[in-house]
Amino acid sequence: MIQGTASSAGKTTLVTALCRIFKQKGFSVSPFKAQNMSNYAYKGKGFEISRAQAIQALAARTEISADLNPILLKPLGNYRSSVFVRGKLYKKMHADDYYKKFVRKDGMNAVLKSFRTLEKNHDLIIIEGAGSPAEINLNQYDIANMKLAEKTKSPVILITDIERGGSFASIVGTLDLLERKHQKIIKGFVFNKFRGDLDILKPGYRKLKQKTGKPVFGTIPMSDFLIPEEDSISSGSKKLSWNKQNLKKIDAEINKLSRLVKSNLNIKEIEKFL
């Protein structure tokens, strides 16, 4: 499972790359994100999921299905969203009702049902978390991060965006705010969007290992890829036409991304936790 120290840390990008990397290693791979908020949806035959999970499915060369993203929230404004469950419109809900009445029972049940369906048909499921696992005000409603990792027995890699600054503090702070049992689930870290000389970071990596007992699996350099992003504060997302020409371009970009990630991450160490 890939979790982040914050939104837009690089979870989606890393999951996309790992889906292609492990597919090329001969695994039957599927992406999975329990809950996603996006106005950019992939519309299949009778279902809708987040576009990001559809692109990750392309990376894994697997079928795009409703189970890849069992809960999709499409914002309507004023704290209301259209809630899609396993690809179908469930109802329009206020955030208060969604968290307090839906998430912990019906929401988690839908998530686990989709996960178990994928688990039967794949060697490896690469889960993408949502936001940060250290949002302590929302932990009781968490169905996309540590509670899901715990229920699915999934090891976690924590990714951080070093371009924003404060990455070391973000990692240590995230760990500190987690329950001890959840701290143990995290196996190591990835630094994303790095510019400059990697040797400058290495002393920090050694201190991080001393403080947390966990390794850095690698550092992904800042690069631009023509893979559509999810809509967020930091992205300039656009609609995507799912035609052969665009899919061919996306596939080529996924290959470039996976080569970059593979050359900068210790994939063998990550593979030990599979």
C-alpha positions in Angstrom: 0.0 0.0 0.0 1.2 3.5 -0.9 0.3 6.2 1.6 1.5 9.9 1.6 2.5 12.5 4.1 -0.1 14.8 2.4 -2.4 15.0 -0.6 -0.5 15.3 -3.9 2.6 13.7 -2.4 2.9 11.3 -5.4 0.7 8.3 -4.3 -1.1 8.1 -7.6 2.1 8.4 -9.7 3.9 5.8 -7.7 1.1 3.3 -7.8 0.9 3.8 -11.6 4.6 3.1 -12.0 4.6 0.1 -9.6 1.6 -1.4 -11.5 3.6 -1.4 -14.7 6.9 -2.5 -13.1 5.3 -5.6 -11.4 3.3 -6.4 -14.4 6.5 -6.6 -16.4 7.9 -8.8 -13.7 5.2 -11.3 -14.5 2.7 -10.6 -11.8 -1.1 -10.3 -12.3 -1.5 -6.8 -10.9 -4.5 -4.6 -10.0 -4.6 -1.1 -8.6 -7.1 -0.3 -5.8 -8.2 2.9 -4.1 -11.0 2.5 -1.5 -12.2 6.1 -1.6 -11.5 8.8 -4.1 -12.8 12.4 -4.5 -12.7 13.5 -8.1 -14.8 15.2 -10.8 -12.9 13.3 -13.5 -14.5 9.9 -13.8 -14.0 7.0 -16.1 -17.4 5.8 -17.4 -17.5 2.1 -18.2 -20.5 0.0 -19.2 -22.9 0.9 -16.4 -20.3 2.1 -13.9 -18.1 5.1 -12.9 -14.8 5.2 -11.1 -12.1 7.7 -10.7 -10.1 8.3 -13.8 -6.8 7.7 -11.9 -7.7 4.1 -11.1 -8.6 3.5 -14.7 -5.2 4.8 -15.8 -3.6 2.6 -13.2 -5.4 -0.4 -14.6 -4.0 0.5 -18.0 -0.5 0.5 -16.3 -1.3 -3.0 -14.9 -2.8 -4.1 -18.2 -5.8 -5.4 -16.4 -9.6 -4.9 -16.8 -11.1 -1.6 -15.7 -13.9 -2.5 -13.3 -16.0 -0.8 -10.6 -14.0 -2.7 -7.9 -10.9 -0.7 -8.5 -12.5 2.3 -6.8 -15.5 1.2 -4.8 -16.3 4.6 -3.4 -16.2 7.7 -5.6 -17.2 11.1 -4.4 -18.0 13.8 -7.0 -18.1 17.2 -5.2 -21.2 19.3 -5.6 -20.2 22.2 -3.3 -21.4 23.2 0.1 -20.0 20.0 1.7 -22.2 17.8 -0.5 -21.1 15.1 -2.9 -22.6 12.6 -5.3 -21.6 9.2 -3.8 -20.9 6.3 -6.1 -20.7 2.9 -4.5 -19.1 0.1 -6.6 -19.6 2.2 -9.7 -23.3 3.1 -9.2 -24.8 6.3 -7.9 -25.8 5.7 -4.3 -27.1 9.1 -3.3 -26.2 12.7 -2.8 -24.9 13.2 0.7 -23.7 16.0 3.1 -20.2 15.3 4.4 -21.6 15.0 8.0 -24.0 12.2 6.9 -21.3 10.5 4.8 -18.8 10.3 7.6 -21.2 9.7 10.6 -23.8 7.4 9.0 -22.2 5.8 5.9 -18.5 5.3 6.1 -17.8 3.0 9.0 -20.4 0.3 8.2 -21.7 0.4 4.6 -18.7 2.1 3.3 -16.1 -0.2 4.7 -18.2 -3.3 3.7 -18.3 -2.1 0.1 -14.6 -1.5 0.2 -13.7 -4.9 1.5 -16.1 -6.6 -0.9 -14.4 -5.0 -3.8 -10.9 -5.8 -2.4 -11.8 -9.5 -1.9 -13.1 -9.7 -5.4 -9.8 -8.4 -6.8 -7.8 -10.5 -4.5 -9.3 -13.7 -6.0 -8.2 -12.8 -9.5 -4.7 -11.2 -9.0 -1.3 -12.0 -7.5 -0.8 -8.5 -6.3 -3.0 -5.6 -5.4 -1.3 -2.2 -5.1 -3.4 0.0 -2.9 -3.4 3.8 -3.0 -4.2 5.6 0.2 -6.1 8.9 0.5 -4.7 12.1 1.8 -2.6 11.4 4.9 -3.0 8.7 7.5 -2.2 11.2 10.2 -5.4 13.3 9.9 -6.2 12.5 13.5 -9.5 14.4 13.5 -10.7 11.9 10.8 -9.1 8.7 12.0 -12.4 7.2 13.3 -13.8 7.5 9.8 -10.8 6.2 8.0 -11.5 3.5 5.4 -8.7 4.3 2.9 -5.5 4.3 4.9 -4.4 2.4 8.1 -7.6 0.6 8.9 -7.7 -0.7 5.4 -4.0 -1.7 5.6 -4.7 -3.5 8.8 -7.7 -5.4 7.5 -6.0 -6.4 4.3 -2.7 -7.1 6.0 -0.9 -4.8 3.6 2.6 -3.4 4.2 2.8 0.4 3.7 5.3 2.6 1.9 5.1 6.3 2.8 5.8 8.8 0.1 6.6 12.5 0.6 6.9 15.5 -1.8 10.3 17.0 -1.1 9.7 20.0 -3.4 7.3 21.4 -0.8 9.9 21.3 1.9 9.7 19.8 5.3 9.7 16.2 4.1 11.8 14.8 6.9 9.6 16.5 9.5 6.5 15.3 7.6 7.6 11.7 7.8 8.6 11.8 11.4 5.5 13.7 12.4 3.2 11.3 10.5 4.8 8.3 12.2 4.5 10.0 15.6 0.8 10.6 15.2 0.0 7.0 14.3 -0.9 4.3 16.7 2.1 2.0 17.5 0.5 -0.9 15.6 0.2 1.2 12.5 3.7 2.5 12.8 4.9 -1.1 12.5 3.0 -1.5 9.2 5.1 1.2 7.5 8.2 -0.5 6.0 10.0 2.5 4.5 9.9 5.8 2.7 10.1 7.3 -0.8 11.0 10.9 -1.5 9.3 12.4 -4.6 10.0 15.4 -6.9 13.6 15.9 -6.0 15.8 18.4 -7.8 19.6 18.5 -7.4 22.4 16.4 -6.0 21.3 13.3 -4.2 24.4 13.2 -2.1 23.0 16.2 -0.2 20.1 14.1 1.0 22.1 11.1 2.2 23.0 12.4 5.6 19.3 13.1 6.2 18.4 9.6 5.2 20.9 8.1 7.7 19.4 10.3 10.5 15.9 9.3 9.4 16.9 5.6 9.6 18.4 6.2 13.1 15.3 7.9 14.3 12.6 5.6 12.8 14.4 2.4 12.2 13.0 2.4 8.7 14.8 2.7 5.3 14.4 5.1 2.4 13.6 2.9 -0.6 14.6 5.6 -3.1 14.2 9.1 -4.4 12.2 10.0 -7.5 13.5 13.0 -9.4 11.3 15.8 -10.6 10.0 14.9 -14.0 7.1 15.9 -16.3 4.8 13.2 -17.7 1.8 13.5 -19.9 -0.4 11.4 -17.7 -3.7 13.1 -16.7 -3.8 14.1 -13.0 -6.7 14.0 -10.7 -8.4 17.3 -10.1 -6.9 19.0 -7.0 -5.6 22.3 -5.9 -2.2 21.6 -7.4 -3.1 20.3 -10.8 -4.5 21.6 -14.0 -6.6 18.6 -14.9 -8.4 18.4 -18.2 -11.0 16.0 -19.5 -9.6 12.9 -21.3 -11.0 11.3 -24.4 -10.5 7.5 -24.2 -9.6 7.0 -27.8 -6.9 4.7 -29.2 -4.5 7.6 -29.9 -4.7 9.0 -26.4 -4.4 5.6 -24.8 -1.3 4.9 -26.9 0.2 8.2 -25.7 -0.7 7.4 -22.0 0.8 3.9 -22.3 4.1 5.3 -23.6 4.2 7.9 -20.8 3.5 5.1 -18.3 6.5 3.2 -19.7 8.7 6.3 -19.3 7.5 6.8 -15.7 8.0 3.2 -14.7 11.6 3.2 -16.1 12.3 6.3 -14.1 10.9 4.9 -10.9 12.5 1.5 -11.4 15.9 3.1 -11.8 15.6 5.2 -8.7 13.9 2.9 -6.3 15.1 -0.3 -4.6 12.5 -2.6 -6.1 14.1 -5.7 -4.8 13.7 -4.4 -1.2 10.1 -3.5 -1.9 9.5 -6.9 -3.4 10.5 -8.6 -0.1 7.2 -7.4 1.4 4.9 -8.9 -1.2 
